[in-house]
Amino acid sequence: MVLTKPDTGWAWVVMMASFSIFIINGFLCYGYGMVQIALLERFDDSIAKTSLVGSLFSTFLSCGGVLDGLLIRRYSCRLVAVAGGLVMTIGIFVSAFMTSLDWIIVTFGVVGGVGSGIQYTALYVTLGYNFKRNVNIASGFAVSGVGVGTFILTPVFAYLMTIYTLEGLFICLAGLSLQSVAFGVMFFPSSLEMQHRQNSSNFHQARQSENSSEDSFSVVLLRLFKTLHFVVLLIGIGIGNFGTYIVYIHFANYTKHKGATEIQTAFLLSVIGLGSCVSRILTGLACNSKVIDEPTLLFGTYTICGIFTTLLPIYSHTFTGQLVFAIAFGLYAGCLYGIMNGITLRYLPLNYLGTAVGIELAVIGFAIMTGPPAIGLITDVTANYDIGVVIAGLCILVGAILTLVAESCYTTNKNNDLSDCNKDFIISLPEDVSPKLETKEEDGQCIGNDGIPSNKESDMMLVG
């Protein structure tokens, strides 16, 4: 049943539903530090092993786009969002009955993470189907729920930790996760989504002939990895996220080691969430401005974040110092996700974006999976948390430097055939698209050969 056309009526309800699910997913991902404290108290296991739970959850959340893209091509956004929420809820709920940390890694980290990743990507897709003129406003508002969730729910669950056992905490988290299913039910198909489904047969025909095309998937991959500025940017993004997610996962336990109470730690995580909410909206708006240089903006935010992180051991002994860091980290660490789209388009043409974004998300997922456990292992061996924090800060700074290196490579090779990028287009879905995007005008909007709607003026994908 089609309830609305883009930018009207039920589309705004979909935006609010997406915002609400982002609140839930944001807290489960970025507020995991509180759960890690509870796991350490219950199992008295290593920091590396307990951090693996949240690391895997965030990894699958980041990498869920590939599977989600396949599901959305066959089913509706509504069904995919509901199914993902159910899988996430089951994984978290079952964790309450696990008596081994190894099983919690599987149930919470893997099963819950897969469900979250499936649902997470569907949120972006359904916004693209429900908005055309106001897609940037709707997307910016919805994704700010990530920060809002961390800001509001962290102190709530810090209080619940003082009342319930670990089992009770998992059941509360599962109840929170179940609410995402109710909000997902509100994703009734719009006219754009129905139009996409009607054009799906054309998409499959295009995919069948793709292997015989000179721009087949394997050829696209080869060309991307032969493009120096993209490879350097990819390495920079990977190393930068290696550092930032070390902080996301370990900051709560780090401040506790520095003498902060659980209530203070919860407040610090809330501050990071609030800063992330503000920064994602501002960088999303900045990305639409043609006077903003995306590499410079990414370099600046990474540099500030890296400096504050590297120097954190010097001023982390007081709650005031921890608060200063939380403000700075919240404002600058999440800016990549508002800039990634623009900087990728700066370096690559439209028909490479689907594959390029998929590669970037996979690299980020690998960084999330390896960074926090590695630093946890170093902390277990050295019994010194400061070493891991300094390593995280240096990695973020290296990511900043590689951003400038990528820009330098790009400016010296502007005549490369992959550098001819149409800045007026921004991909709207975080999934692979057919390398040959043949667009046509239908009812005032641009439709690709896979039937995906694209707003020429301001179609925007937000990641993370």
Salt bridges, closest charged atoms under 4 A:
GLU41 OE2 - LYS256 NZ 2.89
ASP45 OD2 - LYS49 NZ 3.87
ASP102 OD1 - LYS49 NZ 2.63
GLU167 OE2 - ARG42 NH1 2.75
GLU210 OE1 - ARG207 NH1 2.95
ASP215 OD1 - ARG223 NH1 3.01
ASP215 OD2 - LYS436 NZ 3.55
GLU294 OE2 - LYS423 NZ 3.19
ASP386 OD1 - LYS258 NZ 3.09
GLU407 OE2 - ARG346 NH2 2.57
ASP424 OD1 - LYS290 NZ 3.43
GLU431 OE1 - ARG73 NE 3.17
GLU441 OE2 - LYS456 NZ 2.55
GLU442 OE2 - LYS440 NZ 3.01
